[in-house]
């Protein structure tokens, strides 16, 4: 029971920190005017991102340090969970390290998909309840690239934009099919 509680705490805090780092990366990449959200993310992550940016500088519109730190956070989480479960990497260290690195990358993909889904749902709800909310421009900037392909293919039906619905279905399929299959395959490589 104590091990389960420790695993829960490790997973929760590392995923939340990776979420903050990934959000920081995405806001910078999409050049989204984050306002209070950007200030909050900077206050939460500057202690580790600023020193990392000296080693891994920003490349154009990509905050590589934030993305790398998010991946390292997920990698550390997986390693800690393996250690907590009593599963050392000793028998095939090279294969296990590569599998852990790939699983950490898949965790980041999963978090990014959840960010996209949350932004799509929040934007849809705000468009119905309060389209002039201060968060509307932020959500629109985040979701516009995701919705663009669907809006090209699907015209509005009776003045209702169904593209968020289809984007959510595709996001859920990405979570179910490729990400789950890859995680299963890579999980078998671990000791």
NUKOL-764499 format. One record per residue (C-alpha): x, y, z negated; residue number from 1. Coordinates in pm, 1 decimal. Layout:
N
u: X; v: Y; w: Z; num: NUM;
...
REM end
This chain:
191
u: 0.0; v: 0.0; w: 0.0; num: 1;
u: 287.2; v: 234.9; w: -79.0; num: 2;
u: 446.2; v: 156.5; w: 257.4; num: 3;
u: 119.7; v: 240.2; w: 436.3; num: 4;
u: 97.3; v: 572.1; w: 252.9; num: 5;
u: 457.9; v: 655.2; w: 343.3; num: 6;
u: 396.3; v: 557.3; w: 707.3; num: 7;
u: 85.5; v: 777.7; w: 711.6; num: 8;
u: 279.1; v: 1076.3; w: 574.2; num: 9;
u: 570.2; v: 1026.3; w: 815.6; num: 10;
u: 338.0; v: 996.2; w: 1114.7; num: 11;
u: 118.5; v: 1290.1; w: 1014.6; num: 12;
u: 394.5; v: 1539.9; w: 943.6; num: 13;
u: 617.3; v: 1442.9; w: 1233.7; num: 14;
u: 326.7; v: 1447.8; w: 1481.0; num: 15;
u: 211.7; v: 1788.3; w: 1354.4; num: 16;
u: 562.6; v: 1927.7; w: 1384.6; num: 17;
u: 605.0; v: 1776.3; w: 1732.3; num: 18;
u: 265.9; v: 1927.9; w: 1822.0; num: 19;
u: 385.9; v: 2272.5; w: 1714.1; num: 20;
u: 708.6; v: 2235.3; w: 1913.9; num: 21;
u: 524.3; v: 2107.6; w: 2220.0; num: 22;
u: 269.4; v: 2389.2; w: 2199.2; num: 23;
u: 555.4; v: 2636.9; w: 2177.7; num: 24;
u: 709.8; v: 2479.5; w: 2489.6; num: 25;
u: 377.2; v: 2481.5; w: 2679.0; num: 26;
u: 292.9; v: 2842.1; w: 2591.4; num: 27;
u: 637.1; v: 2954.4; w: 2705.7; num: 28;
u: 623.2; v: 2741.4; w: 3022.1; num: 29;
u: 280.4; v: 2867.5; w: 3128.4; num: 30;
u: 365.1; v: 3220.1; w: 3011.9; num: 31;
u: 48.9; v: 3224.9; w: 2808.9; num: 32;
u: -2.4; v: 3532.8; w: 2593.0; num: 33;
u: -32.0; v: 3340.7; w: 2268.7; num: 34;
u: -82.3; v: 3633.3; w: 2028.6; num: 35;
u: -133.6; v: 3503.8; w: 1676.9; num: 36;
u: -87.8; v: 3142.8; w: 1785.0; num: 37;
u: 255.4; v: 3221.1; w: 1933.5; num: 38;
u: 351.4; v: 3412.4; w: 1617.8; num: 39;
u: 240.2; v: 3121.3; w: 1400.5; num: 40;
u: 432.9; v: 2867.8; w: 1610.5; num: 41;
u: 743.5; v: 3087.8; w: 1604.7; num: 42;
u: 723.9; v: 3127.0; w: 1227.1; num: 43;
u: 678.2; v: 2752.6; w: 1186.7; num: 44;
u: 954.8; v: 2638.1; w: 1421.4; num: 45;
u: 1211.2; v: 2919.2; w: 1451.2; num: 46;
u: 1427.8; v: 2768.7; w: 1175.6; num: 47;
u: 1513.6; v: 2477.1; w: 1403.8; num: 48;
u: 1449.3; v: 2613.6; w: 1755.3; num: 49;
u: 1674.0; v: 2922.5; w: 1731.5; num: 50;
u: 1990.2; v: 2726.1; w: 1643.6; num: 51;
u: 1902.3; v: 2463.8; w: 1905.2; num: 52;
u: 1861.9; v: 2733.8; w: 2170.9; num: 53;
u: 2227.8; v: 2823.7; w: 2119.9; num: 54;
u: 2321.3; v: 2469.0; w: 2219.7; num: 55;
u: 2047.8; v: 2414.6; w: 2479.4; num: 56;
u: 1952.1; v: 2751.6; w: 2628.5; num: 57;
u: 1619.8; v: 2826.8; w: 2791.6; num: 58;
u: 1619.8; v: 2743.0; w: 3162.8; num: 59;
u: 1399.2; v: 2990.7; w: 3347.6; num: 60;
u: 1051.2; v: 2943.1; w: 3212.1; num: 61;
u: 1137.3; v: 2616.5; w: 3032.4; num: 62;
u: 1214.0; v: 2630.0; w: 2660.5; num: 63;
u: 1422.3; v: 2313.5; w: 2676.8; num: 64;
u: 1523.5; v: 2330.8; w: 2309.9; num: 65;
u: 1161.7; v: 2311.0; w: 2190.2; num: 66;
u: 1087.1; v: 2017.0; w: 2418.6; num: 67;
u: 1404.6; v: 1834.4; w: 2316.0; num: 68;
u: 1331.5; v: 1892.5; w: 1947.3; num: 69;
u: 975.1; v: 1763.0; w: 1989.7; num: 70;
u: 1115.1; v: 1447.4; w: 2151.0; num: 71;
u: 1376.1; v: 1407.1; w: 1875.9; num: 72;
u: 1102.6; v: 1448.5; w: 1613.2; num: 73;
u: 905.0; v: 1165.4; w: 1770.3; num: 74;
u: 1220.5; v: 954.3; w: 1801.4; num: 75;
u: 1299.7; v: 1007.4; w: 1433.2; num: 76;
u: 941.5; v: 918.1; w: 1341.4; num: 77;
u: 959.6; v: 588.4; w: 1530.0; num: 78;
u: 1297.7; v: 503.6; w: 1378.4; num: 79;
u: 1172.3; v: 581.7; w: 1026.0; num: 80;
u: 863.9; v: 366.8; w: 1080.1; num: 81;
u: 1081.1; v: 77.6; w: 1198.0; num: 82;
u: 1305.3; v: 115.5; w: 892.8; num: 83;
u: 1004.6; v: 138.5; w: 664.1; num: 84;
u: 864.8; v: -180.7; w: 813.4; num: 85;
u: 1194.5; v: -359.8; w: 765.1; num: 86;
u: 1264.7; v: -398.5; w: 1136.1; num: 87;
u: 1631.4; v: -309.0; w: 1196.4; num: 88;
u: 1767.5; v: -239.7; w: 1543.4; num: 89;
u: 2063.2; v: -476.1; w: 1495.7; num: 90;
u: 1999.4; v: -768.4; w: 1738.0; num: 91;
u: 1978.0; v: -569.1; w: 2062.2; num: 92;
u: 2067.4; v: -213.9; w: 1967.8; num: 93;
u: 2104.3; v: -81.5; w: 2322.6; num: 94;
u: 1768.6; v: -212.1; w: 2442.7; num: 95;
u: 1597.0; v: -104.3; w: 2121.3; num: 96;
u: 1736.5; v: 250.2; w: 2140.4; num: 97;
u: 1624.3; v: 285.0; w: 2503.2; num: 98;
u: 1280.5; v: 147.2; w: 2412.5; num: 99;
u: 1253.5; v: 388.7; w: 2117.3; num: 100;
u: 1355.8; v: 682.8; w: 2337.4; num: 101;
u: 1093.4; v: 586.9; w: 2597.2; num: 102;
u: 826.9; v: 539.7; w: 2330.5; num: 103;
u: 909.3; v: 883.4; w: 2186.4; num: 104;
u: 863.6; v: 1030.4; w: 2533.4; num: 105;
u: 528.6; v: 852.0; w: 2565.5; num: 106;
u: 424.9; v: 994.5; w: 2229.1; num: 107;
u: 497.4; v: 1342.8; w: 2366.0; num: 108;
u: 289.3; v: 1267.5; w: 2674.8; num: 109;
u: 4.9; v: 1152.3; w: 2450.2; num: 110;
u: 27.1; v: 1469.3; w: 2239.3; num: 111;
u: 29.7; v: 1683.8; w: 2555.5; num: 112;
u: -282.4; v: 1505.4; w: 2681.7; num: 113;
u: -454.5; v: 1566.4; w: 2348.9; num: 114;
u: -356.7; v: 1934.6; w: 2365.2; num: 115;
u: -509.2; v: 1956.7; w: 2712.8; num: 116;
u: -826.6; v: 1782.6; w: 2598.6; num: 117;
u: -864.9; v: 2008.3; w: 2295.1; num: 118;
u: -809.8; v: 2319.8; w: 2508.1; num: 119;
u: -1065.8; v: 2201.4; w: 2765.8; num: 120;
u: -1328.6; v: 2128.9; w: 2500.4; num: 121;
u: -1263.5; v: 2454.8; w: 2314.9; num: 122;
u: -1284.0; v: 2652.9; w: 2638.8; num: 123;
u: -1613.1; v: 2486.6; w: 2736.4; num: 124;
u: -1768.1; v: 2550.6; w: 2395.8; num: 125;
u: -1644.8; v: 2911.7; w: 2386.3; num: 126;
u: -1775.3; v: 2977.2; w: 2736.6; num: 127;
u: -2123.4; v: 2885.4; w: 2614.8; num: 128;
u: -2114.9; v: 3047.8; w: 2270.2; num: 129;
u: -1883.9; v: 3348.1; w: 2298.6; num: 130;
u: -1720.9; v: 3400.1; w: 2639.1; num: 131;
u: -1558.6; v: 3724.6; w: 2520.1; num: 132;
u: -1378.5; v: 3564.6; w: 2227.1; num: 133;
u: -1016.5; v: 3672.2; w: 2173.2; num: 134;
u: -916.6; v: 3308.8; w: 2235.3; num: 135;
u: -1083.8; v: 3295.6; w: 2577.7; num: 136;
u: -784.7; v: 3436.6; w: 2772.4; num: 137;
u: -545.7; v: 3201.8; w: 2591.1; num: 138;
u: -758.2; v: 2896.3; w: 2665.8; num: 139;
u: -816.1; v: 3007.5; w: 3023.1; num: 140;
u: -440.6; v: 3044.9; w: 3080.4; num: 141;
u: -377.5; v: 2700.4; w: 2933.5; num: 142;
u: -649.5; v: 2517.4; w: 3124.7; num: 143;
u: -646.0; v: 2695.4; w: 3461.1; num: 144;
u: -361.6; v: 2479.5; w: 3603.2; num: 145;
u: -539.9; v: 2164.1; w: 3485.0; num: 146;
u: -874.8; v: 2261.5; w: 3634.0; num: 147;
u: -747.7; v: 2400.0; w: 3965.2; num: 148;
u: -740.9; v: 2063.2; w: 4150.8; num: 149;
u: -1087.7; v: 1970.5; w: 4026.0; num: 150;
u: -1232.3; v: 2310.2; w: 4115.1; num: 151;
u: -1103.9; v: 2268.6; w: 4470.6; num: 152;
u: -1282.1; v: 1934.3; w: 4505.5; num: 153;
u: -1598.6; v: 1999.2; w: 4305.1; num: 154;
u: -1819.3; v: 2299.9; w: 4372.4; num: 155;
u: -2031.8; v: 2429.2; w: 4084.1; num: 156;
u: -2367.4; v: 2254.2; w: 4048.1; num: 157;
u: -2646.5; v: 2504.8; w: 3977.2; num: 158;
u: -2381.9; v: 2754.6; w: 3862.7; num: 159;
u: -2234.5; v: 2504.0; w: 3616.9; num: 160;
u: -1864.6; v: 2423.9; w: 3647.7; num: 161;
u: -1824.8; v: 2047.7; w: 3600.2; num: 162;
u: -1447.5; v: 2049.2; w: 3646.9; num: 163;
u: -1373.6; v: 2034.3; w: 3268.4; num: 164;
u: -1582.8; v: 1718.7; w: 3242.5; num: 165;
u: -1388.3; v: 1548.0; w: 3520.1; num: 166;
u: -1056.4; v: 1669.9; w: 3377.8; num: 167;
u: -1149.8; v: 1518.7; w: 3040.6; num: 168;
u: -1239.1; v: 1186.5; w: 3205.0; num: 169;
u: -902.1; v: 1176.8; w: 3384.5; num: 170;
u: -718.9; v: 1269.1; w: 3062.7; num: 171;
u: -895.3; v: 989.2; w: 2875.6; num: 172;
u: -809.1; v: 743.5; w: 3152.7; num: 173;
u: -444.7; v: 850.0; w: 3128.1; num: 174;
u: -453.6; v: 777.6; w: 2756.6; num: 175;
u: -617.6; v: 439.2; w: 2803.6; num: 176;
u: -447.1; v: 294.3; w: 3107.3; num: 177;
u: -87.7; v: 393.4; w: 3187.1; num: 178;
u: 19.2; v: 524.8; w: 2848.4; num: 179;
u: -122.9; v: 226.6; w: 2659.3; num: 180;
u: 23.9; v: -25.2; w: 2904.1; num: 181;
u: 367.4; v: 133.0; w: 2887.9; num: 182;
u: 358.9; v: 150.2; w: 2509.9; num: 183;
u: 265.8; v: -216.8; w: 2493.3; num: 184;
u: 545.2; v: -315.2; w: 2732.1; num: 185;
u: 806.1; v: -103.9; w: 2554.3; num: 186;
u: 685.8; v: -214.8; w: 2211.9; num: 187;
u: 768.3; v: -574.5; w: 2305.5; num: 188;
u: 1130.6; v: -475.3; w: 2363.0; num: 189;
u: 1173.3; v: -366.9; w: 2003.0; num: 190;
u: 1293.3; v: -622.8; w: 1748.0; num: 191;
REM end
